[in-house]
Amino acid sequence: MFRNLVLLLAVAAATTFTVTAVSVNYDDYTFEKFMDQFQVNYGPHEIETRREIFMTELNRVRAHNLKKLGWTEAINKFSAMTVSEKKNFYGRNKRLSKGDKKLKFARELPHDFILKPVGQLAKTMDWRGKGFDSAVKDQGYCGSCWAFASTAVIESHVALKTGLLFDLSVQQMAMCAPNVNSCGGTGGCAGSTAELAFEYVSSSKGLVQEFQYPYTSYYGKDSACSTLNVGAKATIDGYVQLPANNYTALMNAVATVGPVAVSVDASAWSAYTSGIFSGCNQASPDIDHAVVLMGYGEENGQKYWLIRNSWSPSWGERGYIKLARRDTEEEVCGLDVTPQDGTACAGDDEAVKVCGTCGVLYDSAYPLNPTVV
């Protein structure tokens, strides 16, 4: 597989996307304009509470943008939500507990995987827009980020292997992947892990296409896993679990193999709109979200990770966020003291060391042997 990617990598390394943020003047922006722009309506019992939350957020966004810290923020659909409500848009996806690390289809780095020094890798890598990525999706109020991230990564690896890009069923992944030990949640909209998603696809007949099993959990409602009378379109045979908190391994994987499912602390991301973000709590990160690492690069002398989110193309830079990247990522560490909010399983509450901007180095995986059925 690695030999077949040489030409693709040369093209991917040479092409990048740029996004110009639309400047919005918030000096005369009001709660009423917000409700009209985002088509939200509140009942008489909550409207004043929502107005108060919104005004606090508006003032915070104004103050942040005046500081010119390297990224800009904006008013969006999250701006009148409580902290608890925003958590519905994550998916609680930390590393598996010690007892569950030896899953059937988990693999270590292949023997022919050569870990090059980061300085020998391509200076930039961007897997978007070359026929290897589907459109950015919106998970809505369902904590199914783990299903969106893992499905998107499988789509990309199938396309890299076969040249065929399919829009695969996130609903099937979210509702059918078992989570018997309550790792990162209890499954479905209540959260799980990319590793368990890869386990499901590896042990099943594979994923059908989106049009055959469409996403219906946008508003946070689970449904029973459906037994389909149609054949699967794509499958995998195992996955690689990258070593935790290893900058060189993650850089090599995304530079030479393809997109990677990663876990992050996204609790401060909701208002992001453009630029290179560095606003996470690095001392006490709370890994709570699964996303896709689509590449890396450098902008105005600042290195970054390129992350695909699942909060719709209208969020961030067309659905993406750039996270600050340092050559010392392995030294940017903190303790996640609430691991059961993420990938830890029931009964595993030991604090874990998390490294990289927003914890991006901590938990990462990519699929093996993608196949069109």
N, C-alpha and C positions, 0 to 999 in steps of 0.2 A: 504493500500500500504506500509506503513512504517513498519508494522510487517513482511511483506514478504521480506523485504530487509535485515534483520538481518544477514543471512548467506552470502548474496552477499557483504555486507559491510565488514564483517570479512575478506573475501578473498581480496577485493579491498584494504583494509588498509594494508594488509600484503605484497602486491606486488608492486614494483615500477620499472620504466625503467631508465636505465642509458645510456647516449649517450657520446661517446668519440669524441671530435672534431678532425677533420683532420687538422694537422698543415700545413699551406701554407707559404712558404717563398716569401715575396713580395719585397725582396731587388732588384731583377732583373726583376720584373714583368713590363710589358709594355702595352701600349694601344692596340698594335697589338695582344698581347696574350689575352687580354680581349675580343677583338672582335672575335677572333677565338674560345675561350672557350665558349662564350655565344651566338655564331652564330648571331651576329648583324652586320648590314651593314649600313653605313651612306652615304648620298649623298655628293658630293664635296662642296656644299654650307654650310654644317653643320659640317663636320668632324673635323675641327679645334676647333670649339666651344665644341664639344663632348670630344675631347682630353683634352681640358682645364678643363672641369668639372670632367672628370675621374682623371686627375692628382691631382687635389685638393682633391678629395675623397680618392685617394690612399695614399697621404701624411697624411691625417687625420686618416685613418685606421691604418697606421703604427705607428703614434704618440699615438693613443689610446691604441693599444696593448702593447706598451712599458710601459705604466703606470700601467698595471696589476690591473685594478680597480675592478675585479670580474667577468667580462664578456669579451669575445673576439668578434671582428668584422672582416668582410671579404669583399672582392670584390664579387659582385654578379650582377644580372640583373639590379639592381637599380643604379649601380655605375656611370653611365654616364647620368642619368636622371636629369632634372630640378626639383625643389621643386614642381612646378605646375604639372609636369607629375607624380610625386610620389603620389600626392593626388588622382589620378585616381584609385589607388589601395586601397583606404580606402572605405568609404561609408557614412560618415557624419551621425552618429547615436546617438544623445544625447537624453536626457529625453524628453518626450512629454511636450508640453506647458501646462500651467495651465488650459486652456480651454478644453484640450483634455485628461486629466488624467482619467476622468470617462468614459472609454471605456466599451463597453457592456460586454466583457468577462474577464476584469481585476478583480482579486480577491486579497484580503489581505491574510496574512499567515493563513492557516487552524487552526481551534480551537484546533486540536489535535497535532499541531506542537509545540513541546517543545523546547524553546531556552535554550540550555545548556550553561554554561560558557565555553569559548573556551578551557580552561584547561582540561575539561572533554571529549572533542572530541578526536577521533583518532589522533595520532601524525602526521600521513601522510595519504593521500588519493590520489589515482591515478585510474581513471576510464578506463584507456586505456588497450587494449589488453585482455579483458575478454569477448569479444563478445558483448560489449555495444557501440562500436564506429566504424564508417566506416573509410575509408582511408582519410587522409588529402587531400583537394582539392585545386585548384588554380583558384581564381576569375578573374585573368587577369586584363585587363584594365577597367573593368566594376566596378563601385562603388557599388557592390552587396554584400559587406561583411555582411550586415544585413540579407540577404537571406541565405547565407552560414552558418552563426552562428545559426540562428533559425532552419534551416533544420537539421543541425547536432545535435542540442539539442533534437529536436523531435525524430530523429532516435534513439538516446541513450535512451530516456525515453520509447519509444515503446519497445525497446529491454529489458530494465529493467523490464517492466510490463509483457511482453509476452514471452520473451526468443527468439524472432525473430528479427533479424537485417536486415533492408531493406535500400537500397541506394535510397533515395527519391529525387524527382526532384527539384533542386535548380532553374532551369529555370522557372518552373511553379510558384514558390514562388516569384521570382524576377519580372516576367512580369505580374502576375495576382493579387498580393496583392495591393489593392487600397491605395492611399495616398492623399485623397482629400484636406487635409488642409496643404499640403507641410511640413510635419514634418520630419526633418532630411534630407531634399532634396525634390525631386518631384517624387520619385519612380523609380523603375528599376535601371538602371546604374547610375542614378543621386542621389541615396541615399534614405534611409527610416530608419525604426526602427524595432528592434526585436519584440516590442510590437504589431506593426501593422501587422507583419508577423503572430504572434500568433492569432491575431484577425481574419485574413483572413482564416486561417486553421480552427479555431473554428466555423466560420460562413458558411463554404463551405462544400462540400462533402469530403474534405481531399486532401492529396497529392498523386499523382501517383508516379511510380518508375522512376528512372533516365533513364533507357533504353527506357521508353515510351515517355519521354519528355526531351531529352538530353540538356545539357548546350551549347548554341550557342552564348553567349554574351561575350566571352573571350576578344574580341577586342573592347569592349565598345559599341556595337550597340544593342539598344533595339529592341524588336519585339512585335507584338500584342499578347495578351494572347490568346492561342489556346483553342478552345472547343474540348475536347478530347472525343472520343467514347469508352474509356476504363474506367473501374472503378478505384476509388481511392484505395490506399493500406492502408493508415494510416491517422488518424485524432486525434484531441484533443478536449477537452471541457473546454476551458478557460485556464488561466495562472495566476501565482502568480507574482505580482510586489513587489519585496522586498523593504523594507524601504530604502531610499537613505542614503548613507554614513554611513551604519551600519555594522561594522566589524563582530559582533556576529551573525547577521542574515545571512550574506553571508557565513560565515564559517559553520554554522549549515546546510544551504541548500546544499552546495556542499559535506558536510561530510555525510549527512543522506538521501538526496533525489536523487542527481545525478548531472550531468553537468548543468551549468547555463550559459545563454547568458548574457554577460557583455559588457559595453562600456568603451573604453579606449582612451587615447592620444597615438597614435602609430607613431607620427610624427618623432620620433628619433629611430625607430626600424629597418629601412631598412637594415642596415649593420650588425645587430646582427647575431651571429653564434653559440655562446655557453656561458654557465655560467649564473649567476644571475644578471639580468639587473636592474640598478637603475639610468638610465640616463635621465629620463623625467624632464621636466620643472614643478616642483611641485608648484611654486608660481603662474604661469599663464598657467595651463594645457588647451589644446585645444582638447576636446573629439571629435574624428573624425573617430572611427573605432569600429566595432562590432566583438567580438571574443567569444570563449567558454572557460569558467573556468572549467577545467577538474580535478582539485584537488589542492593539496598543499603539502608541505614537508619541509625538512631541509637538507642542504648540507654544510658540513664543518662549522657548527655552524650558518649558515645564513638561515633563513626561507624564503620560496618563495611561490608564486602563480604559478600554472602550467596552461599555457594558450595555447589553440589550435588556430592557425591562419589559414588563407585561402590564403596563398601566395605560396603554393606548398610544398611538403615534402623536397625539396632541400633547403628551407630557414630555418635558425635557427637550432634547434635540431630536425631534421626530421619533420619540420613544426610547432614546438612548441617553446615557449619562457618561461623562468622562470623569473618572476618579484619579486623583493625584497619584502618581507612581514614583517611587524612589528606588535607587539602587540598593538602599538599605532597608527595603521593605521587611525583611526578616527581623529587623531590630525594632520596628514599629509595632509593639505588642501590648496587649492588655489582658485582663481576665474577664471572661464572660461568667458571671456568677449565677446566671439563671439558665443553665443549659437545657432544661426541659421546655423552655420556650422555643427551642429549635430542634436540632437533630437528636438530642439525647432521648433515650427511651424511658419508659416508666420505671421509676426507682433509681435512676441515675442522676444525682443532683450535684456531683462533684464539679467545681469550677474548672474551666478549661482555658488554656492559653490560646489566644487568637492574635494573629499577626497580619500585617498589611493594611493599607487604607481601607477603612470600613470592614476589616477582617477578611479581605478578599483572598488571602492565601490559605485560609484555614481548612476549607472543605471543598474539594474540586474533583470532577470525574468526567470522563468522556467514554462513549460507547465503542465497542469492538465489532468488527465483521458486519457492518451494516449491509443488508440485503433487500432487494426488491423481490417480493414473493410472487 
